[in-house]
Amino acid sequence: MLTGTLAEALPPGSVAVERKRGMADRLAGRDGRVERVEVFLGEQRLVLGLAGRRPEGEVCKEVRGAVLSRRPVELDE
């Protein structure tokens, strides 16, 4: 639900979703569970991913496709 809302609210191509599909997901025709969401905003890339079962946030500064810096952030930030 969050990924669909983000994709509708932001310009096309600014939200990327990475999913993990197990064999049961493939057989049932499901998309799989979301492992990582990236939002591209100019030179910033906001990343929300899973480390095991715990969510982690990260802010990256990116110029012309190269990541210059990464900063871990708390989810409330």
Buried (B, 14 or more C-beta within 10 A) or exposed (E): EEBEEBBEEEEEEBBBBEEEEEEEBEEEEEEBEBEBBBBBEEEEBBBBBBEEEEEBBBBBBBEEEEEEEEEEEEEEE
